[in-house]
């Protein structure tokens, strides 16, 4: 027969369950771990429950099981990338509850290196280049942050949404468009594992060796004068200085110089020394490197005595960027140039007409005209205006020149700057090395292809997402003829970008003389689809359920593609599943103690998996009827048990008696049985059990 102590214990347990004193019986310490590949790890799993038949760990490595209240999972060399240790407990009612230990096993990369894609050697100012950071054998990918630096200046961070536990090789890219100020700069990329608060601090990091860049750029003159006046017979020194990379070659040319001339070069300065100057002359300084060539003119005007007829030289205008050094006796002054163009420069659409007047204020000339491959004018006498006209301009390299013959035999001239432009035949946008949906947080390279456009140096490629401007790309290369060209844009889309449209626009900024607004051709839109891992709309939850009542546990998540929803729980007859839209529901009817525990909802798509837990605890029913039923059942049971126990105890005290029939003689007394032999009496004479 069951003991009174055990019966009372069972009764107390039932009453506790009835009144809801139920909590999840397992606790992990620590609750999650971050472990370096090959290191050791140890985690305790404990319970506050005393009514269980045992507990243990299930794992590919380090599993254990004991009839205790604490079990420890230990691995001395953790190398299983997919390990999911599970602590379990078996309750006395046969129910088995469990909890999974989240394990992040990480590995720093074997190597991090930086390179320039599809290019070697020096870079050219204003040109776009793509740097690539190659990271070998790193895990886990979703915790990786790639950081770009120029010197100590942070440039960009790249993260990854792909979920992967095993080591992988991965690359990140950075687009740069260096200027001359970037010459000699060093770029680095850094692979950093952000493993959360449980991970090592500071974050494990491996940095590439620096990539030093050399930036080449076309020659550019330093400021200086371009017209000087000197006394007849005096000496003059003309300086020419420019910067560029590679360092430019400087060269003086002159076809009309008088007197002795010699050149001296000191650093970036090339000086032309002229002695005994007697006549006006024009000197050209030409500066050349591998990226281009520019020429500046310095006009030397001689101040002759009054009795002599001066020779007036009208010279072509030049930019004020040439340095001239004069002796102390020289007095520079500006001289009015005798020719004027109207308009001073022209911008013409390919195939259109153009007309420009060249006029002079000088009356001392023998005629003027135009030299050009198309629309040239022969020398016209006794005129002050000549017109250059072309009805269908198609010469990409045309340089019309207006000239005038002065009475002293000099022939000043001026070149008309002509920009002949053409809008592109097509502008299209595409994604390089990728097709189909994009993944949130992954980098992609968009390319804008522009066909048959001129001139390249006036092109601005503008990137837009919807109506939002993203980036502008310009070109430093000088080209007059039409070319095909491409521009790129790096993007790292988020879920908010799903369905967005990208466009690129080829715009010709031709200056104030060009058409307004700027000639523009825009690509067709590129619509992107962004896939992203599931995300639950609500966090973890705890639900208290009254005994005998009904409850619904709802689970919904967003993701692209739409995630598949799945509940994991201990099966029971009173639990059913239903799905409506993105919501997956567990319905518990007439809840009992077997329904208490952890319910795990898992949302999965091709990008990743997310989990959400709901802990169900049981509390006393709010229904008085249910409570009365329990009282009616258990109170009589307790009374019956008490009566049975008392009866058993009294039966132990019951004795043995001998009776004399009533018809026996009265002289036979009723005496207690002897205390020895067969019968026994207690000291007070009461019979006891034989």
C-alpha positions as CSV (number, residue, x, y, z in Angstrom):
1,X,0.0,0.0,0.0
2,X,1.2,3.5,-0.9
3,X,2.7,5.5,2.0
4,X,1.0,8.5,3.4
5,X,4.1,10.7,2.7
6,X,4.1,9.8,-1.0
7,X,0.4,10.4,-1.3
8,X,0.7,13.8,0.3
9,X,3.6,14.6,-2.1
10,X,1.6,13.7,-5.1
11,X,-1.3,15.8,-3.8
12,X,0.9,18.8,-3.3
13,X,2.3,18.5,-6.8
14,X,-1.2,18.4,-8.3
15,X,-2.2,21.4,-6.3
16,X,0.9,23.3,-7.5
17,X,0.1,22.5,-11.1
18,X,-3.5,23.5,-10.4
19,X,-2.4,26.9,-9.2
20,X,0.1,27.6,-11.9
21,X,3.5,27.3,-10.0
22,X,5.2,26.1,-13.2
23,X,8.4,27.5,-14.9
24,X,10.6,26.2,-17.6
25,X,12.9,23.8,-15.7
26,X,16.2,24.3,-17.6
27,X,18.8,27.1,-17.5
28,X,22.1,27.4,-19.5
29,X,25.1,29.2,-18.1
30,X,26.3,30.9,-20.2
31,X,23.2,31.2,-22.3
32,X,25.2,31.3,-25.6
33,X,28.9,30.9,-26.5
34,X,31.4,32.3,-29.0
35,X,34.3,29.9,-29.5
36,X,37.5,30.2,-31.7
37,X,37.9,27.2,-33.9
38,X,39.9,24.6,-32.1
39,X,39.5,26.1,-28.6
40,X,37.8,24.5,-25.6
41,X,34.3,25.3,-24.3
42,X,32.2,24.4,-21.2
43,X,28.6,25.2,-20.4
44,X,26.4,24.2,-17.4
45,X,22.8,23.1,-17.8
46,X,20.9,23.2,-14.5
47,X,17.4,22.6,-13.2
48,X,15.4,23.7,-10.2
49,X,13.1,20.8,-10.6
50,X,13.3,17.9,-8.1
51,X,10.7,15.8,-9.8
52,X,12.6,14.4,-12.8
53,X,14.1,11.1,-13.8
54,X,17.3,12.5,-15.2
55,X,18.9,15.2,-17.5
56,X,21.7,15.3,-20.0
57,X,23.3,16.7,-23.1
58,X,22.8,15.6,-26.7
59,X,25.7,16.7,-29.0
60,X,28.0,15.4,-31.7
61,X,30.8,16.1,-29.2
62,X,30.7,16.3,-25.4
63,X,27.2,14.6,-24.8
64,X,26.5,13.4,-21.3
65,X,23.6,12.3,-19.0
66,X,23.2,11.9,-15.2
67,X,20.5,11.8,-12.5
68,X,21.6,15.1,-11.1
69,X,20.5,18.8,-11.1
70,X,23.5,20.1,-13.1
71,X,25.1,18.6,-16.2
72,X,28.1,20.1,-18.0
73,X,28.8,20.1,-21.7
74,X,32.6,20.2,-22.3
75,X,34.6,20.0,-25.5
76,X,38.4,20.5,-25.4
77,X,38.9,21.1,-29.2
78,X,35.8,22.4,-30.9
79,X,35.9,21.8,-34.7
80,X,32.3,21.0,-35.6
81,X,31.0,24.0,-37.6
82,X,27.4,22.8,-37.4
83,X,27.2,21.7,-33.8
84,X,24.0,22.3,-31.9
85,X,24.3,21.0,-28.3
86,X,20.9,20.3,-26.7
87,X,20.3,20.0,-22.9
88,X,17.2,17.8,-22.0
89,X,15.3,16.8,-18.9
90,X,12.9,13.9,-18.5
91,X,10.1,14.7,-16.1
92,X,8.4,12.1,-13.9
93,X,5.3,12.3,-16.2
94,X,7.4,11.1,-19.1
95,X,7.6,14.5,-20.8
96,X,11.0,15.5,-22.1
97,X,11.9,19.2,-22.4
98,X,15.0,20.5,-24.1
99,X,16.9,23.7,-24.9
100,X,19.5,24.3,-27.6
101,X,22.7,26.1,-26.8
102,X,23.5,28.8,-29.5
103,X,27.1,28.3,-30.5
104,X,29.1,30.6,-32.8
105,X,32.3,29.0,-34.0
106,X,34.6,31.5,-35.6
107,X,37.8,31.6,-37.5
108,X,40.0,34.6,-38.5
109,X,41.0,34.6,-42.2
110,X,44.2,33.0,-43.4
111,X,45.0,36.0,-45.6
112,X,43.7,39.5,-46.5
113,X,45.0,41.2,-49.6
114,X,44.2,44.2,-51.7
115,X,44.6,44.7,-55.5
116,X,43.4,46.8,-58.4
117,X,41.0,45.0,-60.8
118,X,41.8,45.0,-64.5
119,X,44.7,47.5,-64.1
120,X,48.4,47.7,-63.3
121,X,50.8,50.5,-63.0
122,X,50.1,54.2,-62.4
123,X,46.6,55.5,-62.3
124,X,45.3,58.5,-64.3
125,X,43.7,61.5,-62.5
126,X,39.9,61.5,-62.7
127,X,39.6,57.9,-64.0
128,X,37.6,55.3,-62.0
129,X,39.3,52.2,-60.6
130,X,38.0,49.3,-58.7
131,X,39.9,48.1,-55.6
132,X,39.3,44.5,-54.5
133,X,39.8,43.1,-51.0
134,X,40.2,39.3,-51.0
135,X,39.6,37.5,-47.7
136,X,40.5,33.8,-47.5
137,X,38.9,31.2,-45.3
138,X,36.9,33.1,-42.7
139,X,33.8,32.2,-40.7
140,X,31.1,33.0,-40.0
141,X,30.4,35.3,-43.0
142,X,27.4,37.0,-41.4
143,X,29.6,38.5,-38.7
144,X,32.2,39.8,-41.1
145,X,32.7,43.6,-41.6
146,X,35.2,44.7,-44.3
147,X,36.5,48.2,-43.5
148,X,38.3,50.3,-46.2
149,X,40.8,53.0,-45.3
150,X,42.9,55.6,-47.1
151,X,45.8,56.2,-44.7
152,X,43.9,56.6,-41.4
153,X,40.8,57.9,-43.0
154,X,37.8,55.4,-43.0
155,X,36.1,55.2,-46.4
156,X,33.5,52.5,-46.4
157,X,32.2,49.4,-44.5
158,X,30.9,46.3,-46.2
159,X,28.7,43.7,-44.4
160,X,27.2,40.4,-45.5
161,X,23.6,39.1,-45.0
162,X,24.3,35.6,-46.3
163,X,24.3,33.1,-43.4
164,X,27.1,30.6,-43.5
165,X,28.7,28.7,-40.6
166,X,31.6,27.1,-42.5
167,X,34.7,29.1,-43.6
168,X,34.5,30.8,-47.0
169,X,36.5,33.0,-49.4
170,X,34.9,36.3,-50.0
171,X,35.7,39.6,-51.7
172,X,34.7,43.3,-51.2
173,X,35.2,46.1,-53.7
174,X,35.7,49.9,-53.5
175,X,35.4,52.3,-56.4
176,X,37.9,55.2,-56.4
177,X,38.6,58.2,-58.7
178,X,41.9,59.5,-57.6
179,X,43.2,63.1,-58.0
180,X,46.7,64.4,-58.0
181,X,46.4,65.0,-54.3
182,X,46.1,61.2,-53.8
183,X,49.5,60.5,-55.4
184,X,51.4,58.3,-53.0
185,X,48.4,57.5,-50.7
186,X,48.0,54.1,-49.2
187,X,44.8,52.0,-49.2
188,X,44.1,49.2,-46.8
189,X,41.2,46.8,-46.2
190,X,40.5,45.2,-42.8
191,X,38.5,42.0,-42.1
192,X,36.8,42.3,-38.7
193,X,34.6,39.8,-37.0
194,X,31.8,41.5,-34.9
195,X,30.7,38.5,-32.7
196,X,28.5,40.5,-30.4
197,X,28.9,41.1,-26.6
198,X,29.8,37.5,-26.0
199,X,32.6,37.6,-28.5
200,X,36.2,38.8,-27.9
201,X,36.9,42.5,-27.4
202,X,38.3,44.1,-29.3
203,X,37.0,42.3,-32.4
204,X,39.3,39.8,-34.1
205,X,40.9,41.7,-37.0
206,X,43.3,41.0,-39.9
207,X,44.5,43.9,-42.1
208,X,45.9,43.8,-45.6
209,X,49.3,45.1,-46.6
210,X,49.0,48.7,-47.8
211,X,48.5,49.4,-51.5
212,X,50.4,52.6,-52.6
213,X,49.0,54.3,-55.7
214,X,50.8,56.6,-58.1
215,X,48.6,59.1,-59.9
216,X,49.5,60.6,-63.2
217,X,48.0,63.8,-64.4
218,X,48.4,66.1,-67.4
219,X,50.8,69.2,-67.3
220,X,49.4,72.4,-65.9
221,X,51.2,75.8,-65.9
222,X,52.0,77.8,-62.9
223,X,50.7,81.4,-62.8
224,X,52.7,84.0,-64.8
225,X,52.6,86.9,-67.3
226,X,52.4,86.5,-71.1
227,X,53.1,90.0,-72.5
228,X,56.1,92.1,-71.7
229,X,57.7,95.2,-73.1
230,X,61.5,95.8,-73.1
231,X,63.8,98.6,-74.3
232,X,65.5,98.0,-77.7
233,X,68.9,96.4,-77.3
234,X,68.3,95.2,-73.7
235,X,68.4,91.6,-72.4
236,X,65.3,89.7,-71.2
237,X,64.8,86.4,-69.4
238,X,61.6,84.4,-69.9
239,X,60.6,81.7,-67.4
240,X,58.4,78.7,-68.1
241,X,57.2,76.5,-65.2
242,X,54.6,73.7,-65.0
243,X,53.7,70.7,-62.9
244,X,52.6,67.3,-64.0
245,X,53.1,63.6,-63.3
246,X,55.2,62.2,-64.9
247,X,57.3,65.4,-64.6
248,X,56.8,67.2,-68.0
249,X,59.4,68.1,-70.5
250,X,59.6,71.9,-71.2
251,X,60.7,73.2,-74.5
252,X,61.0,76.8,-75.9
253,X,60.4,77.5,-79.7
254,X,60.7,80.7,-81.7
255,X,61.0,81.4,-85.4
256,X,61.6,85.2,-85.2
257,X,63.9,85.7,-82.3
258,X,66.8,88.1,-82.7
259,X,70.0,88.3,-80.7
260,X,71.6,85.5,-78.8
261,X,69.4,83.0,-76.9
262,X,70.1,80.2,-74.5
263,X,68.1,78.0,-72.2
264,X,68.7,76.9,-68.6
265,X,66.7,74.3,-66.6
266,X,66.5,74.3,-62.8
267,X,64.0,71.9,-61.3
268,X,60.6,72.6,-62.9
269,X,61.8,76.0,-64.2
270,X,63.1,76.4,-67.7
271,X,64.4,79.9,-68.5
272,X,65.1,81.4,-71.9
273,X,67.7,84.1,-71.8
274,X,67.7,86.5,-74.7
275,X,70.4,89.2,-75.2
276,X,70.2,92.4,-77.2
277,X,66.5,92.2,-78.2
278,X,65.8,94.6,-81.2
279,X,62.4,93.4,-82.6
280,X,59.0,92.2,-81.4
281,X,58.8,88.4,-81.2
282,X,56.6,85.6,-79.9
283,X,58.1,82.7,-77.9
284,X,56.3,79.4,-77.3
285,X,56.8,77.2,-74.2
286,X,55.5,73.7,-74.8
287,X,55.0,71.3,-71.9
288,X,54.6,67.6,-72.5
289,X,54.2,64.4,-70.6
290,X,52.5,61.0,-71.4
291,X,49.0,62.4,-70.7
292,X,49.1,65.5,-72.8
293,X,50.7,68.6,-74.1
294,X,50.0,72.3,-73.7
295,X,51.6,75.4,-75.2
296,X,51.8,79.0,-73.8
297,X,52.9,82.1,-75.6
298,X,55.0,85.0,-74.3
299,X,54.9,88.1,-76.5
300,X,58.0,90.3,-76.3
301,X,57.4,93.9,-77.4
302,X,60.3,96.3,-78.1
303,X,60.0,99.9,-77.1
304,X,62.0,101.8,-79.8
305,X,63.2,105.4,-79.8
306,X,60.6,108.0,-81.0
307,X,62.5,108.7,-84.4
308,X,62.0,105.1,-85.4
309,X,58.7,103.7,-86.8
310,X,57.7,101.1,-84.3
311,X,56.7,97.6,-85.3
312,X,53.4,96.7,-83.8
313,X,52.8,93.0,-83.2
314,X,49.3,91.8,-82.5
315,X,49.4,88.4,-80.8
316,X,47.0,85.7,-80.1
317,X,45.4,85.6,-76.7
318,X,46.7,83.1,-74.2
319,X,45.8,82.0,-70.7
320,X,47.5,84.1,-68.0
321,X,49.5,81.1,-66.6
322,X,53.0,81.6,-67.8
323,X,55.7,83.2,-65.6
324,X,58.0,85.8,-67.1
325,X,61.1,87.3,-65.5
326,X,62.4,90.6,-66.7
327,X,65.6,92.5,-65.9
328,X,65.3,95.5,-63.6
329,X,65.3,97.9,-66.5
330,X,62.3,96.3,-68.3
331,X,58.8,97.8,-67.9
332,X,56.0,95.4,-68.7
333,X,52.7,96.8,-70.2
334,X,49.6,95.3,-71.8
335,X,49.1,95.7,-75.5
336,X,45.7,95.6,-77.2
337,X,45.3,92.7,-79.6
338,X,44.0,93.8,-83.0
339,X,41.5,90.9,-83.7
340,X,38.2,90.1,-82.0
341,X,35.9,87.1,-82.5
342,X,32.2,87.2,-82.1
343,X,31.3,84.9,-80.5
344,X,34.7,84.2,-79.0
345,X,34.0,80.5,-78.9
346,X,31.3,78.2,-80.3
347,X,29.6,75.0,-79.3
348,X,28.1,73.2,-82.3
349,X,26.0,70.1,-82.5
350,X,27.4,67.6,-85.0
351,X,25.9,68.4,-88.5
352,X,24.6,71.8,-87.6
353,X,25.6,75.2,-89.1
354,X,27.9,77.8,-87.6
355,X,28.8,81.4,-88.3
356,X,31.5,83.6,-86.6
357,X,32.6,87.2,-87.3
358,X,36.2,88.3,-87.0
359,X,36.7,92.0,-86.7
360,X,39.6,94.5,-86.2
361,X,39.9,98.0,-84.9
362,X,43.2,98.5,-86.8
363,X,43.3,100.7,-89.9
364,X,46.9,99.9,-90.7
365,X,46.5,96.5,-92.4
366,X,46.6,95.1,-95.9
367,X,43.6,92.7,-95.4
368,X,42.2,89.9,-93.3
369,X,40.7,86.4,-93.8
370,X,40.0,82.9,-92.4
371,X,42.0,79.7,-92.6
372,X,40.0,76.5,-92.1
373,X,39.4,73.0,-93.6
374,X,35.8,74.1,-94.2
375,X,34.5,77.7,-94.7
376,X,37.9,79.4,-95.1
377,X,38.0,82.9,-96.5
378,X,40.8,84.3,-98.8
379,X,42.4,87.5,-97.9
380,X,40.0,90.4,-98.2
381,X,41.4,93.9,-98.5
382,X,39.9,97.1,-97.1
383,X,37.5,95.3,-94.7
384,X,37.3,95.3,-91.0
385,X,35.1,92.2,-90.6
386,X,35.3,88.7,-92.2
387,X,32.8,85.9,-91.5
388,X,33.5,82.1,-91.2
389,X,30.4,80.1,-92.1
390,X,29.8,76.3,-92.4
391,X,26.3,74.9,-93.2
392,X,27.0,71.3,-92.0
393,X,29.9,71.0,-89.6
394,X,31.3,67.5,-89.4
395,X,35.0,68.0,-89.0
396,X,35.8,66.8,-85.4
397,X,39.3,68.4,-85.4
398,X,38.6,71.7,-87.1
399,X,40.5,74.8,-85.9
400,X,39.4,77.9,-87.8
401,X,42.0,80.7,-87.7
402,X,41.3,84.4,-88.4
403,X,44.4,86.4,-89.5
404,X,45.3,90.0,-90.4
405,X,48.2,91.3,-92.5
406,X,49.7,94.4,-90.9
407,X,51.5,97.0,-93.0
408,X,54.8,96.2,-91.3
409,X,54.6,92.6,-92.6
410,X,53.5,91.0,-89.4
411,X,50.5,88.5,-89.5
412,X,48.8,88.2,-86.1
413,X,46.1,85.5,-85.9
414,X,43.6,84.0,-83.5
415,X,42.2,80.5,-83.4
416,X,38.5,80.1,-82.9
417,X,37.8,77.5,-80.1
418,X,35.2,75.1,-81.5
419,X,33.5,72.4,-79.5
420,X,31.7,69.9,-81.8
421,X,29.4,67.7,-79.7
422,X,27.3,64.6,-80.3
423,X,24.7,63.0,-77.9
424,X,25.1,59.3,-77.4
425,X,23.4,56.7,-79.7
426,X,22.3,54.7,-76.6
427,X,22.6,54.7,-72.8
428,X,21.9,51.4,-71.0
429,X,22.3,50.1,-67.5
430,X,23.1,46.6,-66.3
431,X,24.4,44.6,-63.4
432,X,27.9,43.2,-63.9
433,X,28.5,39.5,-63.2
434,X,25.0,38.9,-61.8
435,X,21.5,38.1,-62.9
436,X,18.3,37.7,-61.0
437,X,17.4,38.9,-57.5
438,X,19.9,40.6,-55.3
439,X,20.6,39.6,-51.6
440,X,20.4,42.2,-48.9
441,X,23.7,43.6,-47.7
442,X,25.7,42.1,-50.7
443,X,27.7,44.4,-53.0
444,X,26.8,44.7,-56.7
445,X,28.3,46.7,-59.5
446,X,26.0,48.6,-61.9
447,X,27.4,49.6,-65.2
448,X,26.2,52.4,-67.5
449,X,27.2,51.9,-71.1
450,X,27.3,55.1,-73.3
451,X,27.8,54.6,-77.0
452,X,29.2,57.1,-79.5
453,X,29.4,60.4,-77.5
454,X,31.7,63.4,-77.9
455,X,33.5,65.2,-76.5
456,X,34.4,62.9,-73.6
457,X,35.9,65.6,-71.3
458,X,32.5,67.4,-71.2
459,X,30.6,64.2,-70.2
460,X,29.0,63.9,-66.8
461,X,27.4,60.6,-66.0
462,X,24.7,61.0,-63.3
463,X,23.4,58.0,-61.2
464,X,19.9,58.1,-59.7
465,X,17.8,55.8,-57.6
466,X,14.2,56.9,-58.3
467,X,14.5,60.7,-58.1
468,X,17.4,60.5,-55.6
469,X,20.8,61.5,-57.0
470,X,23.5,59.1,-56.0
471,X,26.8,59.9,-57.8
472,X,28.4,61.9,-60.6
473,X,31.2,60.6,-62.8
474,X,33.4,62.9,-64.9
475,X,36.3,62.2,-67.3
476,X,39.7,63.9,-67.5
477,X,40.7,62.3,-70.8
478,X,40.6,64.8,-73.7
479,X,39.1,63.4,-76.9
480,X,37.3,65.3,-79.7
481,X,36.0,62.3,-81.6
482,X,33.0,60.1,-80.5
483,X,33.8,57.3,-78.1
484,X,32.1,54.4,-76.3
485,X,32.5,54.8,-72.5
486,X,31.3,53.1,-69.3
487,X,30.7,54.3,-65.7
488,X,30.1,52.1,-62.7
489,X,28.3,52.4,-59.4
490,X,28.7,50.1,-56.4
491,X,25.5,49.4,-54.4
492,X,24.7,47.3,-51.3
493,X,20.9,47.1,-51.3
494,X,18.7,46.7,-48.3
495,X,15.1,45.3,-48.0
496,X,13.8,48.9,-48.3
497,X,15.3,49.0,-51.9
498,X,13.2,46.1,-53.1
499,X,11.5,47.3,-56.3
500,X,13.5,50.4,-56.6
501,X,14.6,51.7,-60.0
502,X,18.1,52.8,-61.0
503,X,18.9,55.1,-63.9
504,X,22.0,56.6,-65.4
505,X,22.1,59.8,-67.4
506,X,24.7,60.9,-69.9
507,X,24.8,64.7,-69.7
508,X,27.1,67.0,-71.8
509,X,28.1,70.1,-69.8
510,X,29.4,72.3,-72.6
511,X,29.8,75.5,-70.6
512,X,27.9,78.8,-70.9
513,X,28.1,78.8,-74.7
514,X,26.5,75.4,-74.9
515,X,22.8,74.6,-75.0
516,X,20.7,75.0,-71.9
517,X,19.5,72.8,-70.4
518,X,22.4,70.4,-71.1
519,X,21.9,67.8,-73.8
520,X,21.0,64.6,-71.9
521,X,20.1,61.0,-72.7
522,X,18.8,58.7,-69.9
523,X,18.8,54.9,-69.7
524,X,15.8,52.8,-69.3
525,X,15.2,52.1,-65.6
526,X,16.7,49.0,-64.0
527,X,14.3,47.6,-61.4
528,X,15.9,45.4,-58.7
529,X,14.4,42.7,-56.5
530,X,16.1,42.3,-53.1
531,X,15.9,39.0,-51.2
532,X,16.4,39.1,-47.5
533,X,16.4,36.7,-44.6
534,X,13.3,36.2,-42.5
535,X,12.6,38.6,-39.6
536,X,10.0,38.1,-37.0
537,X,7.4,40.9,-36.5
538,X,7.5,40.2,-32.7
539,X,10.2,39.1,-30.3
540,X,10.3,36.2,-27.9
541,X,7.3,35.9,-25.6
542,X,6.0,34.2,-22.5
543,X,2.3,33.2,-22.2
544,X,0.4,32.2,-19.1
545,X,-2.4,29.7,-19.7
546,X,-5.2,28.9,-17.2
547,X,-5.7,25.2,-16.7
548,X,-8.5,24.0,-18.9
549,X,-8.6,27.1,-21.0
550,X,-7.9,27.6,-24.7
551,X,-5.0,29.6,-26.2
552,X,-3.6,30.5,-29.6
553,X,0.1,31.1,-30.3
554,X,0.6,33.2,-33.4
555,X,3.9,33.4,-35.4
556,X,4.4,35.7,-38.5
557,X,7.5,36.9,-40.2
558,X,8.5,38.9,-43.2
559,X,11.1,37.9,-45.8
560,X,11.8,37.7,-49.5
561,X,11.1,35.2,-50.8
562,X,8.2,34.7,-48.3
563,X,9.5,32.4,-45.6
564,X,8.1,29.0,-44.8
565,X,6.8,28.9,-41.2
566,X,7.2,25.9,-38.9
567,X,6.4,25.3,-35.2
568,X,8.5,22.9,-33.1
569,X,6.9,21.6,-29.8
570,X,6.0,18.5,-27.8
571,X,3.1,16.9,-29.6
572,X,-0.3,16.6,-27.8
573,X,-3.8,15.6,-28.9
574,X,-5.2,19.0,-27.9
575,X,-2.8,21.0,-30.1
576,X,-3.5,21.9,-33.7
577,X,-1.8,24.0,-36.4
578,X,-3.4,26.4,-38.9
579,X,-2.0,28.8,-41.5
580,X,-3.4,32.1,-42.7
581,X,-1.3,34.3,-45.0
582,X,2.1,34.9,-43.4
583,X,0.8,33.7,-40.0
584,X,1.2,30.2,-38.6
585,X,-0.9,29.5,-35.5
586,X,-0.7,26.9,-32.7
587,X,-4.1,26.3,-31.1
588,X,-4.2,24.6,-27.6
589,X,-7.7,23.6,-26.4
590,X,-8.4,22.7,-22.7
591,X,-4.8,23.3,-21.7
592,X,-3.1,20.9,-19.2
593,X,0.3,20.6,-17.6
594,X,1.5,18.6,-20.6
595,X,1.1,21.8,-22.8
596,X,3.6,23.8,-20.6
597,X,7.0,24.3,-22.2
598,X,8.8,26.1,-25.0
599,X,7.3,26.5,-28.5
600,X,9.8,27.4,-31.2
601,X,8.7,29.0,-34.5
602,X,11.1,28.8,-37.3
603,X,10.9,31.0,-40.5
604,X,13.1,29.8,-43.4
605,X,13.8,31.0,-47.0
606,X,16.7,30.7,-49.4
607,X,18.6,33.5,-47.7
608,X,18.5,32.4,-44.1
609,X,16.5,31.2,-41.0
610,X,15.2,33.0,-38.0
611,X,13.6,31.5,-34.8
612,X,11.2,32.9,-32.2
613,X,10.4,31.2,-28.9
614,X,7.2,31.3,-26.9
615,X,7.3,29.9,-23.4
616,X,3.9,28.6,-22.2
617,X,3.4,28.4,-18.4
618,X,0.3,27.0,-16.6
619,X,-1.6,28.9,-13.9
620,X,-4.7,28.2,-11.9
621,X,-7.9,28.1,-13.9
622,X,-10.2,31.1,-13.6
623,X,-13.2,29.0,-13.8
624,X,-14.8,28.2,-10.4
625,X,-16.4,25.1,-11.9
626,X,-13.1,23.6,-12.7
627,X,-11.8,24.4,-9.2
628,X,-14.8,22.9,-7.6
629,X,-14.4,19.7,-9.6
630,X,-10.8,19.4,-8.4
631,X,-11.9,20.0,-4.8
632,X,-14.8,17.5,-5.1
633,X,-12.4,14.9,-6.4
634,X,-9.4,15.4,-4.2
635,X,-11.0,16.2,-0.8
636,X,-12.9,13.0,-0.5
637,X,-9.8,11.2,-1.7
638,X,-7.8,12.7,1.1
639,X,-10.5,11.7,3.6
640,X,-10.6,8.2,2.4
641,X,-6.8,7.9,2.5
642,X,-6.8,9.2,6.1
643,X,-9.5,6.8,7.2
644,X,-7.6,3.9,5.6
645,X,-4.4,4.8,7.3
646,X,-6.1,5.2,10.7
647,X,-7.8,1.8,10.3
648,X,-4.5,0.1,9.5
649,X,-2.9,1.6,12.6
650,X,-5.8,0.5,14.8
651,X,-5.7,-3.0,13.4
652,X,-2.1,-3.2,14.6
653,X,-3.3,-2.7,18.2
654,X,-6.1,-5.3,18.1
655,X,-5.6,-8.4,20.7
656,X,-6.9,-12.1,21.1
657,X,-9.6,-13.1,23.7
658,X,-11.0,-16.5,25.0
659,X,-14.7,-16.6,26.0
660,X,-16.5,-19.1,28.4
661,X,-19.9,-20.1,27.4
662,X,-22.7,-18.8,29.5
663,X,-23.8,-22.2,30.6
664,X,-20.5,-23.0,32.3
665,X,-20.2,-22.8,36.1
666,X,-19.9,-19.4,37.5
667,X,-16.9,-20.4,39.5
668,X,-14.7,-20.3,36.4
669,X,-13.3,-16.7,36.5
670,X,-12.3,-14.8,33.4
671,X,-8.6,-14.3,33.8
672,X,-6.0,-12.7,31.6
673,X,-3.9,-15.2,29.7
674,X,-0.4,-15.9,30.9
675,X,2.3,-13.6,29.8
676,X,4.3,-16.6,28.8
677,X,3.6,-19.3,26.3
678,X,0.9,-19.0,23.7
679,X,-0.9,-15.9,25.0
680,X,0.5,-12.5,25.8
681,X,-0.9,-9.7,27.8
682,X,0.2,-6.1,28.2
683,X,1.1,-4.9,31.7
684,X,-2.3,-3.5,32.2
685,X,-4.0,-6.8,31.4
686,X,-5.3,-5.8,28.0
687,X,-5.1,-8.6,25.4
688,X,-2.7,-8.2,22.6
689,X,-2.5,-9.8,19.2
690,X,-1.0,-13.4,19.4
